[in-house]
């Protein structure tokens, strides 16, 4: 397991939280309900994680217990699975991302609720695959847009 550090917390707040919320607001401007819903929801989820990590150190607030974290992750697994249905109208890479995120949330939820540590480790590997797929999708979309052709199959 990786301990919480300033780097993780800052990335969660700035990249996971604020950047995704801003992206969601832009998606609203372009009338993309799917993109707005997903970005804003995940942005606030990341800010929630930061609060979950920070609040116990500020005052007399108890740290999150594994069951509560498991329930939160399970709820977002369900949400992500429903968003996967909408992703079927989009690119293959987006469908892959939503499947991987759903699997990741469910693995981490079950691991927290049951205490089965190996599921968190498997979830970590799913997270790495998710990161690779996300980078591929992001870079592919930028390159395809810049070159005005489908160099990357998305």
N, C-alpha and C positions, 0 to 999 in steps of 0.2 A: 504494500500500500504506500501511497505517496502522502506525506504530511502536507497540511495546508500551509502555503507560504504566501508571502506578499505577491509574488508573481501570479499565482493561481487566483488569488482574490482580486487583484487588479484586472486580470484578463476576464474574469467572470463579470465584474461590474462594467468595465469599459467595452469589451468586445462582445461578450455574451449578452449583457444587459442593454446598455445605451445604444450601441451600434445597431442591434437588432430592432430596438424600438424605433429608432430613426428610420431604418429601412422599411419598417412596417408603415410608418407615417407616409413615406414616399409612395409605397404601394397603394395606400388609400387614395392618394392624389391621382394615381393612374387608374383608379377604380378596379384594382385587383384585390377582391375580397379575400381570396385564398392567401395570397402573399401577405396582406395586411394582418390577417388573423394569425397566421403562423409566426411571422416575425415578432409581432407584438406579444403574443402569448409566450413564446420562448424567451424573449427579452426580459419580460417580467419574471419568468421562472428563474432565470440566471440571477436577477436581482434578489429574488427570494432566497436562493442558495446563499448569496452573500450575507443576507440578513440572518439566516439560520446559523452561519458560521460566526458572525460578528456579535450578535446580541448577547450570547452567554458571557462574553468577556466584558460587556459594558456595565452590567448591573446584576441584579438578583434574578436573572432569567435562566431557567434550566436549559441545558443543551437538548437538541432534538433527540428523541429516542428512536431506535431503529424501526419500530412499528409505524410511527408517524411518518418517517422518511419513506418507508416502504409504501405506505398508502399514497403519499404525494407522487412518488414515482409511478405507481400503478395507475393513478388517475391520468397522469400525462402520457403513459403508455396507451391508455384507451383513447385519449384525445388524438395522439399521433396516429394511431391505427385508423381512426375516422378520417383524419386528414389524408392518409394514404389513399383512401377511396377517391378523394378529389384529385390526388396527384396522378391518377390514371388518365386524366385528360391532358397531362403535361409530359415532359421528357422522361425517358427511361432512367436517366441518372437521378432525377428527382424521386422517382418511384423507389429506386434502390436506397436513396437516402432515408426515405420515410420508413421503409421496411427495417433498415438497420437501426434507426432511432427507436422504433417500436420495440424491437428485440432487446436493445440496450436497456430501455426503461423497464421492461418486464423482468429481465435478468436481475437488474439491480434491486427492483422492488421485491422479488422473491427472495433474493439474498438477504435483504434487510429484514424481511418478515420472518424468515425461517432460520437465519443465522448460518446458512450454508455458504461458507467463504469461497469455495471454488467457483460459485456462480458470479461473484464479484470479479474474480480473475478472468473468467470467460468474458464477462461484460467489458472488462478493460481491453481485451483483444478485439471485441466487436467495436468498441470505441475507436480503436486505432484504424480499423477498416473504414469506419464511418469518416474519420478525419481524412484518410486518403481519398475516399470517394468525394468528399466535400471539396477538397483542393482540386481534384480532377474536374468536377462540375463547374467550379468557380473560374478556374483558369481557362477551361474549354469555352465557357460562355463569353469571356472577355476576348479571347483570341478569335473565336468565330465572329463576334461582333466587329472587331477591328479589321479583320480580313474580309468581312462580308461574304463568308462562305462557311460551310460546315467542315472545317478541318478536324475538329473533335466531334465524334459521334455522341450526341447527348440524348 
